[in-house]
Amino acid sequence: QVQLVESGGGLVQPGGSLRLSCSASVSIFSIDVMRWYRQAPGKQREFVAGINSGGDRNYADSVKDRFTIFRDNAQNTVDLQMNSLKPEDTAVYLCNFLDGWIDYWGQGTQVTVSS
């Protein structure tokens, strides 16, 4: 059974940093793209960042130059380093990958940016 478990969320002040981690119960070596999404209360889920098997990264415009996605195939983890956090970054952050027709999601980790 495939499981994705996110960790590392919490409460942080504006301008602060957090590092989220997503741990997969299966090998991610052959998974093309691993992604992070987020969902704020009352809003649609939105793409945050993705990294493919070749290490190419892409980001939502709202987080570009502040967030960095990392992938460790040996550890089966995908991390999201978040710097210069803003109140509008407050959301549940979820890890995701698509395997064929199946879309796998974790339960998410809450990030709250507030003074």
C-alpha positions in Angstrom: 0.0 0.0 0.0 1.4 3.3 -1.0 1.6 5.9 1.7 2.9 9.5 1.7 3.6 11.1 5.1 4.3 14.8 5.4 6.0 16.3 8.4 7.7 19.6 9.4 4.8 21.9 9.5 4.1 24.4 12.3 3.7 28.0 13.4 6.3 30.4 12.2 6.5 34.2 12.1 6.5 36.2 8.8 9.9 36.1 7.3 10.8 32.8 8.9 11.6 29.4 7.5 10.4 25.9 7.6 11.5 22.7 5.9 8.7 20.2 5.1 9.5 16.5 4.4 7.4 13.9 2.5 8.3 10.3 3.1 7.1 7.6 0.7 6.4 4.0 1.6 7.6 2.9 -1.8 10.7 3.6 -3.9 10.4 7.0 -5.7 13.3 6.2 -8.0 11.1 5.4 -11.0 8.5 8.1 -10.3 8.7 10.8 -12.9 7.5 13.8 -11.0 7.0 14.4 -7.2 5.0 17.5 -6.3 4.0 19.6 -3.4 0.6 21.3 -3.3 -1.2 23.4 -0.7 -4.7 24.2 0.3 -5.8 27.2 2.4 -9.2 27.3 4.1 -11.9 28.2 1.6 -9.6 28.0 -1.4 -8.8 25.5 -4.1 -5.8 23.2 -3.8 -2.9 24.8 -5.7 0.4 23.6 -7.1 3.5 24.7 -5.2 6.5 22.9 -6.6 7.6 19.9 -8.6 10.8 18.0 -9.3 11.3 15.3 -11.9 13.5 12.3 -11.9 16.2 14.3 -13.7 16.2 16.9 -11.0 14.5 19.6 -13.0 12.4 21.8 -10.7 9.4 24.1 -11.3 7.5 26.4 -9.0 4.3 28.4 -8.7 5.0 32.1 -9.3 3.9 32.9 -5.8 6.7 30.9 -4.2 9.5 31.2 -6.8 12.8 32.4 -5.3 11.5 31.6 -1.8 10.9 27.9 -1.9 13.2 25.0 -3.0 12.2 21.4 -3.6 14.6 18.6 -3.0 14.4 14.9 -3.9 16.3 12.0 -2.3 15.7 8.8 -4.2 17.8 6.8 -1.8 15.7 7.9 1.2 12.4 8.1 -0.7 11.8 11.6 0.5 10.9 14.9 -1.1 11.6 18.0 0.9 10.3 21.6 0.6 12.5 24.3 2.0 10.4 27.4 2.6 12.1 30.8 3.3 10.8 34.3 3.7 7.4 33.0 4.6 4.4 35.2 4.3 0.9 35.0 6.0 -0.5 34.1 2.6 1.6 30.9 2.7 -0.6 29.6 5.5 -2.2 26.3 4.3 -2.1 22.6 4.6 0.8 21.3 2.4 0.4 18.0 0.7 2.8 15.7 -1.2 1.7 14.1 -4.4 2.7 11.9 -7.3 0.9 10.3 -10.2 1.5 6.7 -11.1 -0.3 5.8 -14.2 -4.0 6.7 -13.6 -3.6 6.7 -9.8 -3.1 10.0 -8.0 -1.4 9.5 -4.6 -1.7 12.1 -1.8 -0.5 12.4 1.7 -2.6 13.7 4.6 -0.8 17.0 4.7 1.0 19.1 7.2 -0.3 22.4 8.5 1.8 25.5 8.0 0.7 28.7 9.8 2.5 32.0 9.2 1.5 34.5 11.8 2.9 37.0 14.2 
